[in-house]
């Protein structure tokens, strides 16, 4: 139920870059591990040699039926062998965003920013999963996770650059962009 991303000294993914896009950065760590657990003790206790972020894959808030059908028809799942590159992008939105009603947020998210409509063309190359953590008292509201093949790395840059110019992103107050590659164990 809980997915934990731990930046530290070891893990299944090697960190290639960590960029503070907006707001406070996270300390650089050379490796990232990704784990699932049925329970976590909150708040997560800070450590000098690692950071941990936890989120829950939750229900859809804004996606309409037709959009869901379009997504399901083309999207790829996580864990593809060829998808050896990944990005963890934790995001926190402003109090002004959370003051809006759900229909006002949907209007900004899709009607004005076309988050879904404009992102569909990046599927299935980019596999994705959104984790919610605002209600867990975490430092971010969302942990976004993407997996893709090295051949699609520039496509992913295009995707994030596009979303960061949208009206929705004016409500982002903290964003860190962590890029990783799958650690290959020597035979
Ligand atoms: C691969 C292309 C992408 C697709 C198809 C996609 C699709 C979606 C969908 C359908 C939702 C709405 C979920 C709901 O109804 O609650 C969503 C939410 C979200 N996406 Fe994306 N997305 C993509 C890329 C990205 C990227 C690259 C980022 C970050 C840089 C991102 C950040 C978010 C965030 C933060 C939310 C939560 C918004 C909120 O609830 O306020 N997405 N995305």
Boltz pocket constraint, residues with backbone or C-beta under 6 A from the ligand:
constraints:
  - pocket:
      binder: B
      contacts: [[A, 59], [A, 60], [A, 61], [A, 62], [A, 63], [A, 71], [A, 89], [A, 91], [A, 115], [A, 116], [A, 119], [A, 120], [A, 122], [A, 123], [A, 126], [A, 127], [A, 128], [A, 130], [A, 142], [A, 144], [A, 159], [A, 160], [A, 163]]
      max_distance: 6.0
